[in-house]
Amino acid sequence: MQKPAQSGIHQAPAGSLVIGRNVSATVEGEDVVIRFRHATRLGASKSGKNVLVATTGGNVTLSVGGAALKVGLNVYEPAEL
């Protein structure tokens, strides 16, 4: 399998919280906006079947408006076999 090139890791905008590898969250009014850099490749998944783009590495807790919200995110694409 060819190793994908890794571009720059997502830099969280001011006021954002980094919640994982290449992923951040921002509260904008009534919305929670989750951002990641789609061109970034973090490497192969544990199984080798996918290439990881962004991940929270399991569930993380966001405190928003007095509520404890759980977020779990994995962004990936199929690996070329």
C-alpha positions as CSV (number, residue, x, y, z in Angstrom):
1,M,0.0,0.0,0.0
2,Q,1.3,3.4,-0.9
3,K,1.7,5.7,2.1
4,P,-0.4,8.9,1.5
5,A,1.3,12.3,1.7
6,Q,0.5,14.3,4.8
7,S,-0.3,17.9,4.4
8,G,-0.5,20.5,7.2
9,I,-2.5,19.5,10.3
10,H,-5.6,21.6,10.9
11,Q,-4.8,24.6,13.1
12,A,-7.8,25.5,15.3
13,P,-9.1,29.0,14.7
14,A,-9.1,31.5,17.6
15,G,-11.8,30.6,20.1
16,S,-11.9,26.9,19.0
17,L,-11.1,23.9,21.0
18,V,-8.9,21.1,19.6
19,I,-10.9,17.9,20.2
20,G,-8.7,15.4,18.5
21,R,-6.2,14.8,15.7
22,N,-6.9,17.3,12.9
23,V,-10.3,18.3,14.3
24,S,-11.6,21.3,16.3
25,A,-14.9,22.5,17.5
26,T,-16.3,26.1,17.9
27,V,-19.6,27.3,19.4
28,E,-21.2,29.8,17.0
29,G,-24.5,31.0,18.4
30,E,-26.8,28.0,18.5
31,D,-24.4,25.8,16.5
32,V,-21.4,23.7,17.3
33,V,-19.2,23.7,14.2
34,I,-16.7,20.9,13.8
35,R,-13.8,21.5,11.4
36,F,-11.0,19.4,9.9
37,R,-8.6,19.8,7.1
38,H,-9.8,17.4,4.4
39,A,-6.5,17.2,2.6
40,T,-4.6,15.9,5.6
41,R,-3.8,12.2,5.9
42,L,-2.9,10.9,9.4
43,G,-1.9,7.4,8.2
44,A,-3.5,3.9,7.9
45,S,-6.1,2.7,10.3
46,K,-5.2,-0.2,12.7
47,S,-6.8,-2.6,10.2
48,G,-5.0,-1.1,7.3
49,K,-8.3,-0.9,5.3
50,N,-8.7,2.8,5.6
51,V,-6.6,6.0,5.7
52,L,-7.5,8.3,8.6
53,V,-8.2,11.9,7.9
54,A,-9.4,13.2,11.3
55,T,-10.4,11.6,14.6
56,T,-11.4,12.5,18.2
57,G,-9.8,9.2,19.3
58,G,-13.1,8.0,20.9
59,N,-15.8,10.1,22.6
60,V,-14.9,13.5,24.0
61,T,-17.1,15.8,26.1
62,L,-18.0,19.3,25.0
63,S,-19.5,21.7,27.6
64,V,-22.0,23.8,25.6
65,G,-24.6,26.0,27.3
66,G,-24.4,24.1,30.5
67,A,-24.8,20.7,28.8
68,A,-22.2,18.0,28.6
69,L,-22.4,16.8,25.0
70,K,-20.5,13.7,23.8
71,V,-18.9,13.7,20.3
72,G,-17.1,10.8,18.6
73,L,-15.8,11.4,15.1
74,N,-13.7,9.4,12.6
75,V,-13.2,10.7,9.1
76,Y,-11.5,8.2,6.7
77,E,-11.3,7.1,3.1
78,P,-10.7,3.5,1.8
79,A,-7.1,2.6,1.4
80,E,-5.9,1.6,-2.0
81,L,-5.0,-2.1,-1.7
